[in-house]
Amino acid sequence: MSAQNITIIGLQWGDEGKGKIVDLLASSCRYVVRYCGGANAGHTVTVSGQQYPLHLVPSGILHEGVRNIVANGVAFDPAIALEEIDTLRERGITINAENLSISSSANVVMPYHKLADRLSEQSLGAGKIGTTALGIGPCYSDKAARTLAIRVADLLAPETLKEKIARIVEIKSKTFRSVFGYDEPIDAEGIWREYCDYGKRLAEMIVDTGAILRRAWQRGERICFEGGQGSMLDIDHGTFPYVTSSSVSACGVPAGAGVPPKAVGHVIGVIKAYTSRVGAGPFPTEQDNQIGQYLRERGKEYGTTTGRPRRCGWFDAVAVKYAADLSGVDELALMLLDVLSGLETIKICTQYRFDDDKIVQHHSIPLLMSSAKCVYEQLPGWDERIEDVRSFSDLPTNARAYVQRIEEFIGKPIGLIGVGPERGQIIKHNTGLENIVI
Ligand code: IMP
């Protein structure tokens, strides 16, 4: 039963092009499900030259007949969700209770979460994480603290919500004052009114999404789980503490969507042909030089959510192999191969070296990264434009060799190759999925 489901995750630090792969496969799925993260995610889908930047709405929204689900594991920001829904509607996309459902158990991002995110980052100074400042970490912290959390179901119960917000705001005000010296009053009554209104506007979409998904799976309807961020930003398995605050690998699917582990299905690990990272934290293959600049400009590496320039570098096969093993990846989707055209040589990091070999015994790959020195393999580049290529055999010889070398290093087939942002700019290669219509 499970083999038909698809889980699409990023294997690097996010922004790998997952939205495009979800969009490509969505028409063959009945459900597209966000199970982690929140509005910090930025998935861009490009159709007929039109860009649709999506943050909270799943990437299946552009397809008729697909039910999009924001599941319990998401840090749900109703203000951003409604803004996104309104913008999509203005652009002619139908959104209603038939094609978008929100879990009543998802935790809500509140204004004081965004404030806490900003205050915390400011107080950390040079040691900051470089978050998106969207309140993601503080929202998940309150979820773990339990008594400080607001869940989506609470938005439908105004009286209880009022009491909860009043109590929580009192605690937050005291904490902000003592920890950050922040003295501005927080308007609990105003927040309550605003969030009651969000509850009213979203009410018809709020349901038990876990029950819907479990029934769908039992009926044999295909579900696509859409990961956010990338595995190296996973709260448990990423470059801690420079991570986001949820389980973004395929390991997060069962808990974040409320489905049995077996429902994860066929796992597609999405990778860029190089590496990018936004925010602070270790990045062994970073090229803070002309190469990085070349990749940033050609790859338009500026954040969808924050507009920040992304740090860029070579493909890190050690990190990707680790992430692929973690999620039991079945196949890879290699994106943005077109960005590499014009480089004389291209490097792949195949091994980490350390001055002190002893640390290797104790630490996982993400923890070793800050002291890792990269061993590179050099491959010849290619000059040709490849944006219009649609079959693997038509790629330049050196591009084919690069793809094959990545397959060898990771030990997984590359099913799909992205050669541009448009829906159709994709090459079907060694995919195990049938009936992919491009
Ligand atoms: P937060 O998720 O806003 O707490 O940010 C924590 C880290 O994750 C920061 O380095 C962010 O830049 C990074 N991050 C969060 N979401 C994304 C994403 O969708 N793509 C890339 N990086 C992300």
Residues whose N, C-alpha, C, O or C-beta is under 5 A from the ligand:
A	BS01	IMP	W13 G14 D15 N40 A41 G42 I129 G130 T131 T132 A133 L134 I136 G137 Q229 L233 V243 T244 S245 V278 G279 A280
